[in-house]
Amino acid sequence: MIHIKKQIKGKSLQEIMDDTQYNACVFDVKDEKISLQNCVFENCSFRTPIFLNRLEECTFKQCNFVYLKISQISDCEFIDGYIDTLELIECSFDGRKNFLSATIKNVCVFDSTLTSLPNFPQTETLKIFNSSKDLIENINSSQTLKSLDIRSNQLPNLPANISQFQKLLFLNVSNNHISCFSDSIGKLQELSVIEAGINLLQELPEQIGQLSNLHILSLYNNRIFDLTPSIGSLYNLQNFNLRYNTLEYLPPQIGNLRQLKFLDISENQIAELPDEIGKLENLQTLYARENCLTTLPGNIKGWHDITYLDLYKNKIVELPFEICYLENLHSLNLEGNPIESFPQQFHCLSNLRSLNLVNTYFSDQNIQTLKKQLPECDIFW
C-alpha cells in the first residue's frame, strides 16, 4: 500500500521526494543515485538518465524514460509508458509483475541472478553480461529483437531457442565457452554481424553458409582447425577475423567472398594461401602475421584495392612479381622474414609509404637502393 503525503502536478523538477504523487511532471534529475519509496508517477517524463539505486513501493503509469537504471526493486509497477533503455544491475525481482505493459526498446542486464525476463514485445536490443545461464536459456522470443549481446556469461552453447529470433541482425557471443554452433544458426538469415571471439569453437556447421546477409564474422581466439566449404556462400561478407586459431589452410571457396575488404588470418599455421584468394578484388587489408607462409600466390594482382599487407614473422623468402601490380599498396610489413630482395619492378609501387624490413636479410646496399627508388616511403630495417 502506497501512502501519499503530497501531490505535485505539472512541474519541471530536478529532485524527487518520497511519499509523493506526481502528475504530468517533467524531471531533469542530476543526482547520480536515487533511493525512492512510496511514490506514484502518472504521465511524467524523465528527460535525463536516472539511476534508481533502491526502489520500493512505487507505481509509474504512462511515464517516459530516456534511460532508466535500476539496482534494487521491490513492490513496484511500470504500467504502459515508454522506456528507451532499461538497465538492470544486480537485480533480483519478479520482472513479469514489475513491468506489466511498458514498451521497452533496449534492455541491458548486468551481474544478475534473474532466471527469466518478461517477453517485452517491442524490445529491439537485449544485452546480458555476467549473469545466470538460466536467464539466457529462458530468453523469450521477440518478433522485434534485432540485437542480442550475451558475451561474458560462461555459456557452453548458444541458447537452445536461438532460431526463434528471426529478425536478428547482430549477435555477440564473445568471451564464453562455446565449443560449437548448432545447425539452427543457419535459420537466422537476417544476421549481418556475428561476434564470437574468445570461445572454444573448433569448426563451423555447414549451415553457416545460409547467412547470405552476413557482413562481419569475427572468430578470433578460438580453436578452429577447419573451415567448411560453405563459407564461400557468404557472398556479402566484408570483414572476416580468424586471428589466433589453428588453421593450416584456407579452403579454395574463400575466393568466392568477392565483397571482402578485411581479412585477418594472423597467428594460425597456414603454410600456403590458395590461388583463389587472388579473386578478392575488393580486399583492402590483409593481416597474415605469424603463419608459415613462404610466398604469396602469383595471381594477387587482382587485389586492386589493397592498401595494407601485414606478413610479419612468416617464412617468406620471395614475393611474386605480381606484387608490383598492387598500385594502391600503402603499407607492407615483412619484419621477421628471411627475404633478401624484391622483384625487379618493385619500385613501381609509387603509393607505398611504409615498408618494414626489420630482421630480414636485406643488405645495406639493397636498402639504400630502395630508398632512392621509393623516396616517399618510410623504410624500417
Secondary structure, 3 states (H helix, E strand, C coil): CCCCCEEEECCEECCCCCCEEEECCEECCCCCCEEEEEEEEECCEECCCEEEEEEEEEEEECCEECCEEEEEEECCEEECCEEEEEEEECCCCCHHHHECCCEEEEEEEECCCCCCCCCCCCCCEEEEECCCHHHHHCCCCCCCCCEEECCCCCCCCCCCCHHHCCCCCEEECCCCCCCCCCHHHHHCCCCCEEECCCCCCCCCCHHHHHCCCCCEEECCCCCCCCCCHHHHHCCCCCEEECCCCCCCCCCHHHHHCCCCCEEECCCCCCCCCCHHHHHCCCCCEEECCCCCCCCCCCCHHHCCCCCEEECCCCCCCCCCHHHHHCCCCCEEECCCCCCCCCCCCHHHCCCCCEEECCCCCCCHHHHHHHHHHCCCCEEEC
